[in-house]
Amino acid sequence: MSTSADNNASSHKDPLHGITLENLLKALVSQYGFDGLAAQINIRCFSHDPSIKSSLKFLRKTPWARAKVERLYLTMQGLPIPEHLKHPEASADKTPTTKQVNRDIWGK
């Protein structure tokens, strides 16, 4: 006999539902270590004086980096990757690049 809580958890479309960023990061660190994470994802918080606390602080502020970490976790777990994580750069903040700004100003 299953409860409604079991049905909600198993039928939820987001494979990351119910997993905290901290638990996700701890699982990745236990699997790869910070050196392995830095090799997988080139993020300074993994390669220079890494810690769970500093990495969490950075990942909570940086959506594109968090998407890469979440994608690596899902891959490690053999879970499906949702569309919004397949191309995190496309769904990230739409802040214009320096080239775009220069093109707007100088027409180059």
N, C-alpha and C positions, 0 to 999 in steps of 0.2 A: 504494500500500500504506500503510495507516494503522497507527500503533502503538497500543498500549493506552493510552498517555498522551494521544494525540489523542482517542481514544474517550471517556476519562474527562472531559476538558475540555469536549468538545462535548455530552456527555450529562448534565453536572451541572445540577441544577435551579436553583441559585442563580446569577443572572446576575452577581453581584458576586464569585463564587468566583475567587480568585487575584489580585484587585485590592486593593492595600493602600490604607488610608485616605489615606496621604500622596499616592500617585499619583492617587487619585480627586480629592482636594482640589486638587492642582496642575493637573489637567485642567480643573476648574471655574474656577480662577483665570485660567488662560490663555484660556478661552472668555469669561468674564464680567468678570474683574477683581474686586477686592474690593468696589468700589462697586456693581457689578452683582449680586454675591452678596448684598450687604446689601439691595439692592432686592428680590431674589427671596425671600430668607429673612431675616427680621428677627431677627438674632442679633448681639449686641454685639461679639463677636470679629471680625465682618466689617466693622463700621462704626467702631470706635474703636481706632486704632493697630493695624491688622490685620497679621498675619504668619502664615506657614504654621505655624511652631512654636507660637505661642499658640493658633491655631485648632485644631491637632491636640490640644493639651493639653485644651482645652475639650470638643471633640467626643468624645474618648475617655472623658471623665467623665460626659457628658450624653447618654444614649441617645435621648431625643426629638429633640435637635438633630441627632445623627448620622443618625437615620432620615430627617429632612427633607433633609439633604445627600445622602444616598445616593439618595433618591427623585429629587432634581433631577438627579443624575448619570445615572441610568438614563433619565430623560426626555430629557436632552440626547443620549444615545447611541441613543435610539430602541429601548431594550430593555424587555422586560416588567417590570412592577413586582410583586414578590411580595406576597402577602396581608399579611404582617407589616409591610410598609412603606406600605401604602395608608392606614392609620389609625394612625400612630405614637403618638398620644396614648392610644389605647385599650390598646396593649400596653406603654406606658411604666410606670415605677414607680407602684405603686398607693398612693402616699403620700396621705393624706387632705388635702383643702383646708381652709383656715381656716373656710369656711362649714360644712363637714362636721363639723369639730371643735366649732365653736360649737353646731351643732344637737345633737350628742351630749351636750354639757355642759349647755346651756340649754334644749334642746328647741325651738329656733327655727330 
